[in-house]
Amino acid sequence: TAEGEKYACCPLPPYLEESGCVIEEDENAGRPLRDVCFHLLKLYSDRLYELDQLLDPRSVTSDPLDYRLSWHLWEVLRALNYTHLFRQGVLNASYAAQLESEGLWEWAVFVLLHEPNTQ
């Protein structure tokens, strides 16, 4: 509004929408938590938008160690020539560890084959 007041709630991830949780922006607490769709819209409007926020598992699920959607979304973005993710190795290793802990070691190897840094 003209007075600088908020007129809508921040877009929260789906698991927080019904909880009535309101996350205030605090400059000392780091980045506020937003829904993955919000981050995709920001990326659409600014091609250099920070991908770490978009691929944070907490923007989709309440489990901060669930990298399923984050990894698959990163592979789609990579196919669209987005290359400015600095923590790609962490994302690959985290998802591979998640798969291995579920006994899906073959798929963990498949994920690690997407690592561009061979060392």
C-alpha positions as CSV (number, residue, x, y, z in Angstrom):
1,T,0.0,0.0,0.0
2,A,1.0,3.6,-0.2
3,E,1.7,3.6,3.6
4,G,4.1,0.7,3.2
5,E,1.9,-1.8,5.0
6,K,1.5,-5.4,3.9
7,Y,-1.8,-6.2,2.3
8,A,-1.3,-10.0,1.9
9,C,0.3,-12.8,3.8
10,C,3.7,-14.1,2.7
11,P,3.5,-17.2,0.5
12,L,4.3,-20.1,2.9
13,P,5.1,-23.7,2.0
14,P,2.0,-25.9,1.8
15,Y,2.7,-27.7,5.1
16,L,2.6,-24.3,7.0
17,E,-0.4,-22.7,5.3
18,E,-3.0,-24.3,7.5
19,S,-1.0,-24.0,10.7
20,G,-1.7,-20.3,11.0
21,C,2.1,-19.8,11.2
22,V,3.2,-16.3,10.4
23,I,6.9,-15.9,9.7
24,E,8.0,-12.3,10.1
25,E,11.0,-11.1,8.1
26,D,13.9,-10.7,10.4
27,E,17.2,-9.4,9.0
28,N,19.2,-11.1,11.7
29,A,17.5,-14.6,11.2
30,G,18.5,-15.0,7.6
31,R,16.2,-15.6,4.7
32,P,12.5,-16.0,5.4
33,L,10.9,-19.3,4.4
34,R,8.8,-19.1,1.2
35,D,6.8,-21.5,-1.0
36,V,8.7,-23.2,-4.0
37,C,6.1,-21.6,-6.4
38,F,7.0,-18.2,-5.1
39,H,10.7,-18.9,-5.8
40,L,9.9,-20.1,-9.3
41,L,8.0,-16.9,-10.0
42,K,10.9,-14.9,-8.7
43,L,13.3,-16.9,-11.0
44,Y,11.0,-16.3,-13.9
45,S,11.2,-12.5,-13.3
46,D,14.9,-12.5,-12.5
47,R,17.0,-15.2,-14.3
48,L,19.8,-14.7,-11.8
49,Y,17.6,-15.3,-8.7
50,E,19.4,-17.3,-6.0
51,L,18.7,-21.0,-6.6
52,D,19.7,-22.0,-3.1
53,Q,16.4,-20.6,-1.8
54,L,14.4,-22.3,-4.5
55,L,16.0,-25.7,-4.0
56,D,15.9,-25.6,-0.2
57,P,13.8,-28.7,0.9
58,R,12.0,-26.7,3.5
59,S,10.3,-24.7,0.7
60,V,8.4,-27.9,-0.2
61,T,8.3,-30.2,2.8
62,S,8.6,-30.1,6.6
63,D,11.5,-32.6,6.4
64,P,14.7,-30.6,5.9
65,L,16.5,-33.7,4.7
66,D,14.1,-34.7,2.0
67,Y,15.9,-33.8,-1.2
68,R,13.6,-35.6,-3.7
69,L,11.8,-32.7,-5.3
70,S,14.8,-30.3,-4.9
71,W,17.1,-32.6,-6.9
72,H,14.5,-33.3,-9.7
73,L,13.7,-29.6,-9.9
74,W,17.4,-28.8,-10.2
75,E,17.7,-31.3,-13.1
76,V,14.9,-29.5,-14.9
77,L,16.4,-26.1,-14.3
78,R,19.8,-27.4,-15.5
79,A,18.1,-28.6,-18.7
80,L,16.8,-25.0,-19.1
81,N,20.4,-23.7,-18.9
82,Y,20.3,-22.4,-15.3
83,T,23.9,-22.9,-14.1
84,H,24.3,-20.6,-11.1
85,L,23.8,-23.1,-8.3
86,F,27.0,-23.1,-6.2
87,R,26.0,-26.0,-3.9
88,Q,25.3,-28.6,-6.6
89,G,27.6,-31.2,-5.1
90,V,25.8,-30.8,-1.7
91,L,22.5,-31.4,-3.4
92,N,23.7,-34.4,-5.3
93,A,25.4,-36.0,-2.2
94,S,22.4,-35.3,0.0
95,Y,19.9,-36.9,-2.3
96,A,22.2,-39.8,-2.9
97,A,22.6,-40.3,0.9
98,Q,18.8,-40.2,1.2
99,L,18.4,-42.9,-1.4
100,E,21.1,-45.0,0.0
101,S,19.5,-44.9,3.5
102,E,16.3,-46.2,2.0
103,G,18.2,-49.1,0.4
104,L,18.1,-47.7,-3.1
105,W,21.8,-47.6,-3.7
106,E,21.5,-48.2,-7.4
107,W,19.5,-44.9,-7.7
108,A,22.1,-43.2,-5.4
109,V,24.8,-44.1,-7.9
110,F,22.6,-42.7,-10.7
111,V,22.3,-39.4,-8.8
112,L,26.0,-39.2,-8.2
113,L,26.7,-39.8,-11.9
114,H,25.2,-36.3,-12.4
115,E,28.0,-34.7,-10.5
116,P,30.0,-32.5,-12.9
117,N,33.1,-32.4,-10.6
118,T,34.6,-35.9,-11.0
119,Q,36.9,-35.5,-8.0
